[in-house]
């Protein structure tokens, strides 16, 4: 079970029977607004409410890597576009829906909804 603390810490709770072990996986020092696994469960997207989106690879147990950063508005949520895990879609509080190429963080497409978005 992956969990994010308010301070921007990604935690893993390994649960077996009635026992559990907690491990700190990454610290991005910004509140995490959403966590989403890629369809093949090899990557985890960490969207922050301050703008950046990070990628974490559970099998590598390394640091989270900043993939995207927005200048115009803060990300509200992000998700992978399927099939595969090369692209993601994000939505900002100001109503911008964007499609990103995750390899280099290029914004491929943008749709402005002209409304404020809430979850």
VMD Tcl script that builds the backbone (N, CA, C; Angstrom):
set m [mol new atoms 357]
animate dup $m
set s [atomselect $m all]
$s set {name element resname resid chain x y z} {
  {N N UNK 1 A 0.849 -1.167 0.000}
  {CA C UNK 1 A 0.000 0.000 0.000}
  {C C UNK 1 A 0.895 1.230 0.000}
  {N N UNK 2 A 0.766 2.076 -1.032}
  {CA C UNK 2 A 1.500 3.335 -1.082}
  {C C UNK 2 A 0.623 4.442 -0.527}
  {N N UNK 3 A 1.236 5.358 0.179}
  {CA C UNK 3 A 0.531 6.406 0.887}
  {C C UNK 3 A 1.388 7.665 0.839}
  {N N UNK 4 A 0.766 8.831 0.766}
  {CA C UNK 4 A 1.544 10.069 0.803}
  {C C UNK 4 A 1.188 10.864 2.041}
  {N N UNK 5 A 2.217 11.365 2.694}
  {CA C UNK 5 A 2.031 12.225 3.859}
  {C C UNK 5 A 1.897 13.666 3.392}
  {N N UNK 6 A 1.307 14.505 4.203}
  {CA C UNK 6 A 1.062 15.906 3.860}
  {C C UNK 6 A 2.352 16.644 3.505}
  {N N UNK 7 A 3.462 16.249 4.073}
  {CA C UNK 7 A 4.736 16.933 3.857}
  {C C UNK 7 A 5.405 16.543 2.543}
  {N N UNK 8 A 4.802 15.678 1.733}
  {CA C UNK 8 A 5.391 15.278 0.462}
  {C C UNK 8 A 6.236 14.026 0.546}
  {N N UNK 9 A 5.963 13.196 1.507}
  {CA C UNK 9 A 6.711 11.948 1.684}
  {C C UNK 9 A 5.872 10.791 1.148}
  {N N UNK 10 A 6.480 9.989 0.259}
  {CA C UNK 10 A 5.829 8.794 -0.259}
  {C C UNK 10 A 6.210 7.624 0.635}
  {N N UNK 11 A 5.198 6.958 1.183}
  {CA C UNK 11 A 5.414 5.847 2.112}
  {C C UNK 11 A 4.880 4.557 1.515}
  {N N UNK 12 A 5.513 3.449 1.880}
  {CA C UNK 12 A 5.039 2.123 1.511}
  {C C UNK 12 A 4.740 1.357 2.788}
  {N N UNK 13 A 3.522 0.844 2.861}
  {CA C UNK 13 A 3.147 -0.039 3.960}
  {C C UNK 13 A 3.099 -1.452 3.392}
  {N N UNK 14 A 4.036 -2.289 3.823}
  {CA C UNK 14 A 4.047 -3.696 3.419}
  {C C UNK 14 A 3.273 -4.457 4.491}
  {N N UNK 15 A 2.120 -5.012 4.092}
  {CA C UNK 15 A 1.217 -5.658 5.041}
  {C C UNK 15 A 1.204 -7.160 4.787}
  {N N UNK 16 A 1.432 -7.933 5.848}
  {CA C UNK 16 A 1.365 -9.390 5.767}
  {C C UNK 16 A 0.711 -9.897 7.043}
  {N N UNK 17 A -0.404 -10.582 6.853}
  {CA C UNK 17 A -1.202 -11.068 7.983}
  {C C UNK 17 A -1.554 -9.892 8.888}
  {N N UNK 18 A -1.199 -9.952 10.167}
  {CA C UNK 18 A -1.502 -8.881 11.102}
  {C C UNK 18 A -0.303 -7.965 11.343}
  {N N UNK 19 A 0.762 -8.148 10.590}
  {CA C UNK 19 A 1.977 -7.347 10.737}
  {C C UNK 19 A 2.110 -6.382 9.570}
  {N N UNK 20 A 2.750 -5.262 9.802}
  {CA C UNK 20 A 3.047 -4.332 8.715}
  {C C UNK 20 A 4.403 -3.693 8.961}
  {N N UNK 21 A 5.013 -3.271 7.875}
  {CA C UNK 21 A 6.284 -2.565 7.916}
  {C C UNK 21 A 6.136 -1.300 7.088}
  {N N UNK 22 A 6.589 -0.160 7.633}
  {CA C UNK 22 A 6.505 1.103 6.925}
  {C C UNK 22 A 7.889 1.481 6.410}
  {N N UNK 23 A 7.941 1.939 5.146}
  {CA C UNK 23 A 9.201 2.351 4.544}
  {C C UNK 23 A 8.998 3.696 3.856}
  {N N UNK 24 A 9.938 4.628 4.052}
  {CA C UNK 24 A 9.910 5.898 3.328}
  {C C UNK 24 A 10.548 5.657 1.965}
  {N N UNK 25 A 9.788 5.928 0.899}
  {CA C UNK 25 A 10.265 5.688 -0.463}
  {C C UNK 25 A 10.888 6.923 -1.093}
  {N N UNK 26 A 10.264 8.072 -0.908}
  {CA C UNK 26 A 10.751 9.303 -1.522}
  {C C UNK 26 A 10.228 10.496 -0.743}
  {N N UNK 27 A 10.989 11.577 -0.793}
  {CA C UNK 27 A 10.587 12.828 -0.160}
  {C C UNK 27 A 10.727 13.929 -1.202}
  {N N UNK 28 A 9.588 14.434 -1.680}
  {CA C UNK 28 A 9.641 15.486 -2.702}
  {C C UNK 28 A 9.401 16.873 -2.103}
  {N N UNK 29 A 9.189 16.930 -0.802}
  {CA C UNK 29 A 9.069 18.191 -0.050}
  {C C UNK 29 A 7.946 19.101 -0.539}
  {N N UNK 30 A 6.930 18.528 -1.156}
  {CA C UNK 30 A 5.732 19.266 -1.571}
  {C C UNK 30 A 4.535 18.361 -1.345}
  {N N UNK 31 A 3.422 18.900 -0.894}
  {CA C UNK 31 A 2.240 18.057 -0.692}
  {C C UNK 31 A 1.833 17.334 -1.973}
  {N N UNK 32 A 1.577 16.041 -1.871}
  {CA C UNK 32 A 1.190 15.210 -3.010}
  {C C UNK 32 A -0.326 15.181 -3.077}
  {N N UNK 33 A -0.877 15.581 -4.239}
  {CA C UNK 33 A -2.335 15.628 -4.372}
  {C C UNK 33 A -2.912 14.335 -4.936}
  {N N UNK 34 A -2.122 13.588 -5.728}
  {CA C UNK 34 A -2.632 12.310 -6.222}
  {C C UNK 34 A -1.493 11.361 -6.562}
  {N N UNK 35 A -1.783 10.072 -6.421}
  {CA C UNK 35 A -0.874 8.977 -6.767}
  {C C UNK 35 A -1.599 8.089 -7.759}
  {N N UNK 36 A -0.909 7.687 -8.831}
  {CA C UNK 36 A -1.541 6.795 -9.794}
  {C C UNK 36 A -0.490 5.881 -10.404}
  {N N UNK 37 A -0.788 4.589 -10.435}
  {CA C UNK 37 A 0.103 3.615 -11.054}
  {C C UNK 37 A -0.128 3.565 -12.553}
  {N N UNK 38 A 0.962 3.280 -13.299}
  {CA C UNK 38 A 0.850 3.027 -14.729}
  {C C UNK 38 A 0.086 1.723 -14.921}
  {N N UNK 39 A -0.476 1.494 -16.115}
  {CA C UNK 39 A -1.252 0.272 -16.347}
  {C C UNK 39 A -0.468 -1.017 -16.089}
  {N N UNK 40 A 0.859 -0.987 -16.289}
  {CA C UNK 40 A 1.662 -2.195 -16.043}
  {C C UNK 40 A 2.286 -2.199 -14.645}
  {N N UNK 41 A 1.938 -1.253 -13.810}
  {CA C UNK 41 A 2.390 -1.132 -12.414}
  {C C UNK 41 A 3.906 -1.003 -12.265}
  {N N UNK 42 A 4.586 -0.441 -13.273}
  {CA C UNK 42 A 6.030 -0.248 -13.172}
  {C C UNK 42 A 6.394 1.177 -12.756}
  {N N UNK 43 A 5.478 2.119 -12.914}
  {CA C UNK 43 A 5.729 3.519 -12.561}
  {C C UNK 43 A 4.580 4.042 -11.713}
  {N N UNK 44 A 4.909 5.002 -10.891}
  {CA C UNK 44 A 3.920 5.668 -10.069}
  {C C UNK 44 A 4.049 7.169 -10.311}
  {N N UNK 45 A 2.952 7.825 -10.701}
  {CA C UNK 45 A 2.946 9.280 -10.873}
  {C C UNK 45 A 2.560 9.929 -9.552}
  {N N UNK 46 A 3.310 10.945 -9.172}
  {CA C UNK 46 A 3.017 11.716 -7.974}
  {C C UNK 46 A 2.728 13.148 -8.415}
  {N N UNK 47 A 1.495 13.562 -8.366}
  {CA C UNK 47 A 1.125 14.928 -8.739}
  {C C UNK 47 A 1.076 15.765 -7.471}
  {N N UNK 48 A 1.672 16.954 -7.528}
  {CA C UNK 48 A 1.664 17.843 -6.374}
  {C C UNK 48 A 0.659 18.960 -6.605}
  {N N UNK 49 A 0.240 19.577 -5.531}
  {CA C UNK 49 A -0.692 20.693 -5.685}
  {C C UNK 49 A 0.038 22.010 -5.914}
  {N N UNK 50 A 1.358 21.972 -6.025}
  {CA C UNK 50 A 2.146 23.175 -6.289}
  {C C UNK 50 A 2.665 23.229 -7.722}
  {N N UNK 51 A 2.378 22.211 -8.542}
  {CA C UNK 51 A 2.772 22.254 -9.944}
  {C C UNK 51 A 3.459 21.022 -10.484}
  {N N UNK 52 A 4.595 20.608 -9.932}
  {CA C UNK 52 A 5.330 19.495 -10.552}
  {C C UNK 52 A 4.636 18.135 -10.449}
  {N N UNK 53 A 4.956 17.265 -11.417}
  {CA C UNK 53 A 4.555 15.859 -11.392}
  {C C UNK 53 A 5.843 15.048 -11.394}
  {N N UNK 54 A 5.909 14.057 -10.515}
  {CA C UNK 54 A 7.095 13.220 -10.361}
  {C C UNK 54 A 6.778 11.785 -10.754}
  {N N UNK 55 A 7.833 11.045 -11.102}
  {CA C UNK 55 A 7.726 9.621 -11.407}
  {C C UNK 55 A 8.550 8.854 -10.388}
  {N N UNK 56 A 7.994 7.754 -9.920}
  {CA C UNK 56 A 8.705 6.876 -8.980}
  {C C UNK 56 A 8.609 5.445 -9.503}
  {N N UNK 57 A 9.734 4.737 -9.536}
  {CA C UNK 57 A 9.774 3.348 -9.985}
  {C C UNK 57 A 9.930 2.443 -8.758}
  {N N UNK 58 A 8.860 1.795 -8.309}
  {CA C UNK 58 A 8.932 0.955 -7.111}
  {C C UNK 58 A 10.006 -0.137 -7.169}
  {N N UNK 59 A 10.230 -0.728 -8.331}
  {CA C UNK 59 A 11.219 -1.808 -8.437}
  {C C UNK 59 A 12.640 -1.290 -8.237}
  {N N UNK 60 A 12.882 -0.029 -8.549}
  {CA C UNK 60 A 14.225 0.550 -8.418}
  {C C UNK 60 A 14.478 1.138 -7.037}
  {N N UNK 61 A 13.426 1.439 -6.310}
  {CA C UNK 61 A 13.524 2.018 -4.961}
  {C C UNK 61 A 14.457 3.218 -4.902}
  {N N UNK 62 A 14.415 4.040 -5.909}
  {CA C UNK 62 A 15.249 5.239 -5.931}
  {C C UNK 62 A 14.445 6.466 -5.582}
  {N N UNK 63 A 14.993 7.604 -5.911}
  {CA C UNK 63 A 14.307 8.868 -5.671}
  {C C UNK 63 A 13.240 9.112 -6.732}
  {N N UNK 64 A 12.279 9.933 -6.394}
  {CA C UNK 64 A 11.280 10.369 -7.363}
  {C C UNK 64 A 11.935 11.390 -8.297}
  {N N UNK 65 A 11.612 11.302 -9.582}
  {CA C UNK 65 A 12.199 12.163 -10.597}
  {C C UNK 65 A 11.139 13.126 -11.111}
  {N N UNK 66 A 11.482 14.423 -11.161}
  {CA C UNK 66 A 10.529 15.413 -11.657}
  {C C UNK 66 A 10.363 15.230 -13.162}
  {N N UNK 67 A 9.115 15.039 -13.597}
  {CA C UNK 67 A 8.805 14.852 -15.015}
  {C C UNK 67 A 8.286 16.125 -15.655}
  {N N UNK 68 A 7.338 16.754 -14.997}
  {CA C UNK 68 A 6.628 17.894 -15.568}
  {C C UNK 68 A 6.563 19.012 -14.560}
  {N N UNK 69 A 6.485 20.216 -15.079}
  {CA C UNK 69 A 6.250 21.372 -14.224}
  {C C UNK 69 A 5.379 22.340 -15.007}
  {N N UNK 70 A 4.396 22.878 -14.368}
  {CA C UNK 70 A 3.497 23.806 -15.037}
  {C C UNK 70 A 3.763 25.218 -14.556}
  {N N UNK 71 A 3.666 26.149 -15.461}
  {CA C UNK 71 A 3.897 27.553 -15.108}
  {C C UNK 71 A 2.584 28.277 -14.880}
  {N N UNK 72 A 1.554 27.886 -15.623}
  {CA C UNK 72 A 0.334 28.674 -15.634}
  {C C UNK 72 A -0.601 28.380 -14.470}
  {N N UNK 73 A -0.623 27.157 -13.994}
  {CA C UNK 73 A -1.564 26.787 -12.947}
  {C C UNK 73 A -1.087 25.514 -12.286}
  {N N UNK 74 A -1.631 25.207 -11.147}
  {CA C UNK 74 A -1.234 24.000 -10.417}
  {C C UNK 74 A -2.011 22.785 -10.910}
  {N N UNK 75 A -1.329 21.643 -10.989}
  {CA C UNK 75 A -1.981 20.395 -11.363}
  {C C UNK 75 A -2.953 19.993 -10.278}
  {N N UNK 76 A -4.101 19.530 -10.695}
  {CA C UNK 76 A -5.078 18.989 -9.756}
  {C C UNK 76 A -4.952 17.471 -9.731}
  {N N UNK 77 A -4.740 16.891 -10.919}
  {CA C UNK 77 A -4.585 15.440 -11.017}
  {C C UNK 77 A -3.890 15.098 -12.319}
  {N N UNK 78 A -3.304 13.902 -12.352}
  {CA C UNK 78 A -2.663 13.390 -13.562}
  {C C UNK 78 A -2.920 11.897 -13.622}
  {N N UNK 79 A -2.911 11.354 -14.839}
  {CA C UNK 79 A -3.123 9.919 -15.021}
  {C C UNK 79 A -2.431 9.495 -16.305}
  {N N UNK 80 A -2.070 8.221 -16.370}
  {CA C UNK 80 A -1.464 7.666 -17.577}
  {C C UNK 80 A -2.521 7.490 -18.654}
  {N N UNK 81 A -2.119 7.673 -19.919}
  {CA C UNK 81 A -2.978 7.339 -21.052}
  {C C UNK 81 A -2.616 5.935 -21.487}
  {N N UNK 82 A -3.599 5.099 -21.648}
  {CA C UNK 82 A -3.329 3.715 -22.024}
  {C C UNK 82 A -3.587 3.505 -23.500}
  {N N UNK 83 A -2.993 2.532 -24.140}
  {CA C UNK 83 A -2.113 1.515 -23.562}
  {C C UNK 83 A -0.705 2.070 -23.344}
  {N N UNK 84 A 0.030 1.397 -22.491}
  {CA C UNK 84 A 1.407 1.782 -22.223}
  {C C UNK 84 A 1.526 2.837 -21.146}
  {N N UNK 85 A 2.745 3.357 -20.997}
  {CA C UNK 85 A 2.986 4.380 -19.987}
  {C C UNK 85 A 3.926 5.464 -20.508}
  {N N UNK 86 A 3.765 5.820 -21.788}
  {CA C UNK 86 A 4.589 6.862 -22.404}
  {C C UNK 86 A 3.954 8.240 -22.303}
  {N N UNK 87 A 2.640 8.294 -22.101}
  {CA C UNK 87 A 1.917 9.561 -22.103}
  {C C UNK 87 A 1.056 9.672 -20.850}
  {N N UNK 88 A 0.825 10.911 -20.438}
  {CA C UNK 88 A -0.131 11.116 -19.354}
  {C C UNK 88 A -0.989 12.330 -19.681}
  {N N UNK 89 A -2.104 12.427 -19.003}
  {CA C UNK 89 A -3.015 13.559 -19.138}
  {C C UNK 89 A -3.101 14.213 -17.764}
  {N N UNK 90 A -3.154 15.521 -17.756}
  {CA C UNK 90 A -3.265 16.246 -16.496}
  {C C UNK 90 A -4.371 17.286 -16.616}
  {N N UNK 91 A -4.859 17.694 -15.468}
  {CA C UNK 91 A -5.831 18.781 -15.419}
  {C C UNK 91 A -5.374 19.745 -14.331}
  {N N UNK 92 A -5.477 21.032 -14.632}
  {CA C UNK 92 A -5.092 22.053 -13.668}
  {C C UNK 92 A -6.331 22.644 -13.022}
  {N N UNK 93 A -6.128 23.325 -11.922}
  {CA C UNK 93 A -7.238 23.963 -11.216}
  {C C UNK 93 A -7.943 24.972 -12.115}
  {N N UNK 94 A -7.183 25.640 -12.979}
  {CA C UNK 94 A -7.769 26.656 -13.860}
  {C C UNK 94 A -8.528 26.074 -15.051}
  {N N UNK 95 A -8.521 24.736 -15.212}
  {CA C UNK 95 A -9.303 24.106 -16.270}
  {C C UNK 95 A -8.539 23.767 -17.528}
  {N N UNK 96 A -7.216 23.663 -17.460}
  {CA C UNK 96 A -6.420 23.240 -18.620}
  {C C UNK 96 A -6.216 21.730 -18.569}
  {N N UNK 97 A -6.612 21.055 -19.634}
  {CA C UNK 97 A -6.364 19.620 -19.776}
  {C C UNK 97 A -5.185 19.492 -20.738}
  {N N UNK 98 A -4.133 18.783 -20.322}
  {CA C UNK 98 A -2.916 18.681 -21.118}
  {C C UNK 98 A -2.505 17.229 -21.289}
  {N N UNK 99 A -1.944 16.922 -22.455}
  {CA C UNK 99 A -1.372 15.603 -22.730}
  {C C UNK 99 A 0.133 15.783 -22.810}
  {N N UNK 100 A 0.866 14.925 -22.089}
  {CA C UNK 100 A 2.321 15.034 -21.960}
  {C C UNK 100 A 3.020 13.773 -22.460}
  {N N UNK 101 A 4.193 13.959 -23.069}
  {CA C UNK 101 A 5.089 12.847 -23.395}
  {C C UNK 101 A 6.036 12.723 -22.208}
  {N N UNK 102 A 5.966 11.605 -21.489}
  {CA C UNK 102 A 6.667 11.482 -20.219}
  {C C UNK 102 A 8.184 11.346 -20.347}
  {N N UNK 103 A 8.662 10.925 -21.488}
  {CA C UNK 103 A 10.106 10.723 -21.639}
  {C C UNK 103 A 10.883 12.026 -21.486}
  {N N UNK 104 A 10.356 13.116 -22.041}
  {CA C UNK 104 A 11.080 14.385 -21.949}
  {C C UNK 104 A 10.227 15.534 -21.408}
  {N N UNK 105 A 8.986 15.255 -20.993}
  {CA C UNK 105 A 8.129 16.280 -20.401}
  {C C UNK 105 A 7.519 17.251 -21.387}
  {N N UNK 106 A 7.473 16.895 -22.667}
  {CA C UNK 106 A 6.904 17.759 -23.695}
  {C C UNK 106 A 5.381 17.767 -23.601}
  {N N UNK 107 A 4.804 18.971 -23.616}
  {CA C UNK 107 A 3.353 19.100 -23.673}
  {C C UNK 107 A 2.936 18.941 -25.127}
  {N N UNK 108 A 2.151 17.901 -25.428}
  {CA C UNK 108 A 1.753 17.591 -26.793}
  {C C UNK 108 A 0.445 18.254 -27.204}
  {N N UNK 109 A -0.427 18.474 -26.234}
  {CA C UNK 109 A -1.732 19.018 -26.562}
  {C C UNK 109 A -2.319 19.687 -25.325}
  {N N UNK 110 A -3.150 20.695 -25.569}
  {CA C UNK 110 A -3.779 21.409 -24.459}
  {C C UNK 110 A -5.204 21.782 -24.852}
  {N N UNK 111 A -6.122 21.614 -23.909}
  {CA C UNK 111 A -7.509 22.007 -24.084}
  {C C UNK 111 A -7.887 22.878 -22.896}
  {N N UNK 112 A -8.358 24.085 -23.146}
  {CA C UNK 112 A -8.737 25.002 -22.076}
  {C C UNK 112 A -10.245 24.941 -21.911}
  {N N UNK 113 A -10.693 24.516 -20.718}
  {CA C UNK 113 A -12.114 24.319 -20.459}
  {C C UNK 113 A -12.834 25.610 -20.070}
  {N N UNK 114 A -12.095 26.631 -19.705}
  {CA C UNK 114 A -12.673 27.924 -19.281}
  {C C UNK 114 A -13.546 27.827 -18.036}
  {N N UNK 115 A -13.235 26.856 -17.192}
  {CA C UNK 115 A -13.917 26.748 -15.900}
  {C C UNK 115 A -12.904 26.294 -14.852}
  {N N UNK 116 A -13.161 26.601 -13.609}
  {CA C UNK 116 A -12.315 26.114 -12.537}
  {C C UNK 116 A -12.706 24.670 -12.241}
  {N N UNK 117 A -11.708 23.817 -12.038}
  {CA C UNK 117 A -11.939 22.392 -11.842}
  {C C UNK 117 A -11.748 22.027 -10.382}
  {N N UNK 118 A -12.609 21.150 -9.857}
  {CA C UNK 118 A -12.528 20.645 -8.495}
  {C C UNK 118 A -12.678 19.134 -8.531}
  {N N UNK 119 A -12.072 18.485 -7.571}
  {CA C UNK 119 A -12.253 17.024 -7.466}
  {C C UNK 119 A -13.310 16.734 -6.439}
}
mol reanalyze $m
mol bondsrecalc $m
mol representation Tube
mol addrep $m
